[in-house]
């Protein structure tokens, strides 16, 4: 709803709204950009393997995907096929350590591990076409410690600064993890493009700092 509101109410931008479960039944060649919003669950469950393959072929043929939040995670693994490095051993170690902590220590650790919608700063590559009209840094609301995956051919349009906290809470541990990670990444795929946002920059329509990057991705993405 947030992205629809911006397109329809703020920018009067021509678009078609398609439910995820109907995407398999539309002619993708009628569109040059598909925006995948962050959502509960997985869009892959709605598309299935054949629908995902169809969307990937559409990108290779010149289509552009713009994905936000959880949809970016899905696009990385199912569209771009990027290898994800997960350190499961660390999670096991932390669980063992948690059992040794007192109630208060556990509560404090939970607070330190959270990223509760803090405002962070990200530096912008102003030479990239998707940064047209954007200043050298933007503010963005970060609600998750998850980071976009880097690959050899990715263009990082915006990345979190070394000291990113502008407002809110962010533990030193999370600051070190998030600092320098991509906020917006652009991948070329065949003749098409995939633009990923690590968070939904239209969250609740109350902060517009990074919305220009989203509109640029929708508008200029097909011409990259």
Secondary structure, DSSP 8 states (H G I E B T S, - for coil): -HHHHIIIIIS--------GGGGGGS-GGG-SEEEE---SS-HHHHHHHHHHHHHHHHHHTT-EEEEETHHHHHIIIIIS-------HHHHHHHHHHHTTS-HHHHHHHHHHH---SEEEEEEE-TTSGGGTT--SEEEEEE---------TT-EEEEEEEEEEEEES---HHHHHHHTT-EEEEEEEETTEEEEEESS-TTGGG---TTHHHHHHHHHHGGG-
